[in-house]
């Protein structure tokens, strides 16, 4: 095992909202549809550069009216990251845009599970997702984060 080149220095919750669905019927089938889960990562370098980054992750689940699901929720996290070493600017950006949202998503999964475990229905465990966006070819720089939610693994 070795230390990651991306360090999560600190993170905090800026928004946490969840509501129990009074019409939820545990006897009926229902599930968290990824098409109803909106995940928006943002990663920006610090103004002074110096391998410091700020990332945020917004996760919202607002199911359609006909969806049988126990909760709706919205969560936003902000994190501060440091990159070790001296990677090229392209490599650093790729490292941060792939891994910073992944780190925040891990924290978000636990926050949502913990909050919903205090509700009247079973707790929610968000599906695993990947923020990896492969390069077009070895000669191309890494692609930008997708505007659509990442796919479940």
Secondary structure, DSSP 8 states (H G I E B T S, - for coil): ----SEEEEEEEEEEEEEEE-TT--TTS-----GGGEEEEEEEEE-TT-TTEEEEEEEEEE---TT---SEEEEEEEEEEEEE-S---HHHHHHHHHHHHHHHHHHHHHHHHHHHHTTSSS-------B------SSTTS------SS---B-
